[in-house]
Amino acid sequence: MEPQRRANFTFNDGDSSLIGHKGAGAIPSLGDLNASVRVPRKGGWFRQLLAFTGPGYMVAVGYMDPGNWATDLAGGSQFGYMLLSVILLSNLMAIVLQALAARLGIATGLDLAQACRAHYSGPVRIFLWLACELAIIACDLAEVIGTAIALKLLFGIPLLWGAILSAADVFLILMLMRWGFRWLEAFVGALLMLIAACFAAQIVMSQPELNAVLSGFVPQSEIVTNPAALYIAIGIIGATVMPHNLYLHSSIVQTRAYERSETGKRSGLRWAVTDSTIALCLALFVNTAILITAAAVFHSAGRTDVVEIEKAHELLSPMLGVGIASTLFAIALLASGVNSTVTATLAGQIVMEGFLHLRIPGWMRRLTTRCLAIVPVVIVTALYGEHGAAKLLVFSQVILSMQLPMAVIPLVRFVTDSSKMGSLVVGRWLAVIAWGISAIIVMLNIKLLVSAAQQWL
């Protein structure tokens, strides 16, 4: 039986039964997977960290998906190392926001979708849900294009057929979920290591100039004053700080069977934040490696026109003089596309169940989301060819950035409210930083809209 409703939503601190109004939190996030991963009660720090290692890497997948590749390649080839500062800033923002998402889930027992359902009125909830679904479709759109391009580069499969074949990944996800959440995390982690290894090799082969790389991490005013640079910069932020990842992280941290007491929650939060911070540092390496490779190989040679993944693959080996360079690039791209499908599916499930209390089979959810992403790829590819698909890939990341405030603002609103978070409410300085990040995201989006309106008019 569902718990009695309350007039005002109150986060239930210290009780595993989740209480809210309008049906929020009646069922634990992710159902049977909640508290399914054992955490050792005793042991050294390494055993504790190992038990909590996993959710951070699941989240990190979204920070190095094919959408990141498109924006990082475009940024590196067109503007050299200048946009490294944007990648660094967006990654620091991501570390803070993901830590806040983990804090929300651990402190309250609610994921972000459940918290929004409990706190906001019906129309606002529907608006937030639709915005998040749009973000998931935009993310899936990038994965479809990236996977299809990788299949073409490695096996010669036409882009159109590759996009359609990408829907088959639903069977892989269902198999991994049947084996258990740890198997899913292990699969994701293995592919992340493969991606990192491929780009470590690319960095070595491209031999970038160290001073130029370091100077790229210093912010420059041209990023804001140059409309083209700003468009790519916002695309990088949209590709790096993923809206649906905040919903995802607030849920999957609860798969750990830490004690649901105040002491247990504090310990769980400490290890969860450590896990996500380490994982996002890996994502930072991969993103910077993509941009550095593009800047060192293409921009330095005057090839500022290399803004598409296929063009980069075609020129990488000839310009580096190393035959395996392009193959490593394509392998990493395929691993990235396959990996990203796992987290998009989970995020979609969490969002739908949290906002709507609607449970549908995982395969149906996956196929629905993937079909919504495949249709625009097929249409654009048929009308404008592969060049149009590449532009659609970058545009999808800008859409993601535009959805960010709808996830970030509610998250920051909740974690800074002591009546909802209890003793785990964020401190004053962290609250200031969190609201500052929200303001930066909103201002960048406004700037992008103004620039786009000026170009159209």
Secondary structure by P-SEA (a helix, b strand, c coil): ccccccccccccccccccccccccccccccccccccbbbbccccaaaaaaaaccaaaaaacccccaaaaaaaaaaaaaccccaaaaaaaaaaaaaaaaaaaaaaaaaccccaaaaaaacccaaaaaaaaaaaaaaaaaaaaaaaaaaaaaaaaaccccaaaaaaacccaaaaaaaaaaacaaaaaaaaaaaaaaaaaaaaaaaaaacccaaaaaaaacccccccccaaaaaaaaaaaaacccaaaaaaaacccccccccccaaaaaaaaaaaaaaaaaaaaaaaaaaaaaaaaaaaccccccccccccaaaaaacccccccccaaaaaaaaaaaaaaaaaaaaaaaaaaaaaaaaccccccaaaaaaaaaaaaaaaaaaaaaaccaaaaaaaaaaaaaaaaaaccccaaaaaaaaacccccccccccaaaaaaaaaaaaaaaaaaaaaaaaaaaaac
